[in-house]
Amino acid sequence: MKRNRRGKRGQALTEYIMIVVIVALAALAILAVFSDRIRSMFGGAVEELGGDSAAADAALEESSADYLRRMGRDR
């Protein structure tokens, strides 16, 4: 009986880990899809709060995909 109970506890832990991994991957996918929109929203918020509008404009000039491609080449 004790042996069977220990196996179920390990199984439950594995299932929780799998759920955490799936949620993390889903969050990364959502951030990848909406990254340009999120950057533009933060840029607008920074500008409204009296921040440097030139820095916000510079961050929005390049799309996230282009930035990641360039980052891969810089290595």
BALOBA-1460 file (C-alpha; in Angstrom, 3 decimals):
// residues 75
<rec num="1" residu="m" x="0.000" y="0.000" z="0.000"/>
<rec num="2" residu="k" x="2.746" y="2.493" z="0.888"/>
<rec num="3" residu="r" x="4.525" y="1.813" z="-2.367"/>
<rec num="4" residu="n" x="1.375" y="2.511" z="-4.391"/>
<rec num="5" residu="r" x="0.761" y="5.767" z="-2.523"/>
<rec num="6" residu="r" x="4.321" y="7.000" z="-3.186"/>
<rec num="7" residu="g" x="3.909" y="6.369" z="-6.930"/>
<rec num="8" residu="k" x="0.729" y="8.416" z="-7.044"/>
<rec num="9" residu="r" x="2.411" y="11.301" z="-5.242"/>
<rec num="10" residu="g" x="5.190" y="11.353" z="-7.845"/>
<rec num="11" residu="q" x="2.618" y="11.168" z="-10.609"/>
<rec num="12" residu="a" x="0.764" y="14.182" z="-9.211"/>
<rec num="13" residu="l" x="4.001" y="16.171" z="-8.990"/>
<rec num="14" residu="t" x="4.801" y="15.339" z="-12.609"/>
<rec num="15" residu="e" x="1.337" y="16.468" z="-13.680"/>
<rec num="16" residu="y" x="1.736" y="19.785" z="-11.866"/>
<rec num="17" residu="i" x="5.108" y="20.349" z="-13.528"/>
<rec num="18" residu="m" x="3.585" y="19.644" z="-16.937"/>
<rec num="19" residu="i" x="0.788" y="22.143" z="-16.263"/>
<rec num="20" residu="v" x="3.305" y="24.817" z="-15.228"/>
<rec num="21" residu="v" x="5.336" y="24.221" z="-18.397"/>
<rec num="22" residu="i" x="2.237" y="24.452" z="-20.599"/>
<rec num="23" residu="v" x="1.131" y="27.693" z="-18.932"/>
<rec num="24" residu="a" x="4.634" y="29.164" z="-19.302"/>
<rec num="25" residu="l" x="4.758" y="28.268" z="-23.006"/>
<rec num="26" residu="a" x="1.307" y="29.751" z="-23.544"/>
<rec num="27" residu="a" x="2.384" y="32.975" z="-21.806"/>
<rec num="28" residu="l" x="5.481" y="33.198" z="-24.005"/>
<rec num="29" residu="a" x="3.397" y="32.642" z="-27.136"/>
<rec num="30" residu="i" x="0.938" y="35.362" z="-26.120"/>
<rec num="31" residu="l" x="3.776" y="37.782" z="-25.395"/>
<rec num="32" residu="a" x="5.352" y="36.997" z="-28.759"/>
<rec num="33" residu="v" x="2.105" y="37.661" z="-30.610"/>
<rec num="34" residu="f" x="1.274" y="40.903" z="-28.826"/>
<rec num="35" residu="s" x="4.791" y="42.216" z="-28.162"/>
<rec num="36" residu="d" x="4.583" y="45.114" z="-30.629"/>
<rec num="37" residu="r" x="1.253" y="46.236" z="-29.202"/>
<rec num="38" residu="i" x="2.539" y="45.977" z="-25.630"/>
<rec num="39" residu="r" x="5.619" y="48.043" z="-26.510"/>
<rec num="40" residu="s" x="3.501" y="50.732" z="-28.115"/>
<rec num="41" residu="m" x="1.228" y="50.862" z="-25.074"/>
<rec num="42" residu="f" x="4.201" y="51.235" z="-22.703"/>
<rec num="43" residu="g" x="5.732" y="53.846" z="-25.009"/>
<rec num="44" residu="g" x="2.518" y="55.852" z="-24.916"/>
<rec num="45" residu="a" x="2.338" y="55.561" z="-21.139"/>
<rec num="46" residu="v" x="5.940" y="56.750" z="-20.761"/>
<rec num="47" residu="e" x="5.267" y="59.723" z="-23.005"/>
<rec num="48" residu="e" x="2.096" y="60.628" z="-21.103"/>
<rec num="49" residu="l" x="3.938" y="60.482" z="-17.795"/>
<rec num="50" residu="g" x="6.446" y="63.032" z="-19.027"/>
<rec num="51" residu="g" x="9.150" y="60.680" z="-20.166"/>
<rec num="52" residu="d" x="11.467" y="61.020" z="-23.131"/>
<rec num="53" residu="s" x="9.370" y="60.765" z="-26.292"/>
<rec num="54" residu="a" x="12.484" y="60.197" z="-28.432"/>
<rec num="55" residu="a" x="13.276" y="57.003" z="-26.522"/>
<rec num="56" residu="a" x="9.701" y="55.776" z="-26.962"/>
<rec num="57" residu="d" x="9.813" y="56.518" z="-30.692"/>
<rec num="58" residu="a" x="13.166" y="54.744" z="-31.041"/>
<rec num="59" residu="a" x="11.799" y="51.662" z="-29.318"/>
<rec num="60" residu="l" x="8.818" y="51.568" z="-31.665"/>
<rec num="61" residu="e" x="10.765" y="52.016" z="-34.901"/>
<rec num="62" residu="e" x="11.739" y="48.365" z="-35.095"/>
<rec num="63" residu="s" x="9.329" y="45.442" z="-34.800"/>
<rec num="64" residu="s" x="9.982" y="42.726" z="-32.251"/>
<rec num="65" residu="a" x="10.681" y="40.160" z="-34.959"/>
<rec num="66" residu="d" x="13.315" y="42.399" z="-36.567"/>
<rec num="67" residu="y" x="14.899" y="43.060" z="-33.173"/>
<rec num="68" residu="l" x="15.152" y="39.332" z="-32.421"/>
<rec num="69" residu="r" x="16.648" y="38.612" z="-35.847"/>
<rec num="70" residu="r" x="19.256" y="41.336" z="-35.348"/>
<rec num="71" residu="m" x="19.989" y="40.106" z="-31.854"/>
<rec num="72" residu="g" x="20.722" y="36.619" z="-33.205"/>
<rec num="73" residu="r" x="23.227" y="38.002" z="-35.709"/>
<rec num="74" residu="d" x="25.109" y="40.037" z="-33.098"/>
<rec num="75" residu="r" x="26.350" y="36.933" z="-31.325"/>
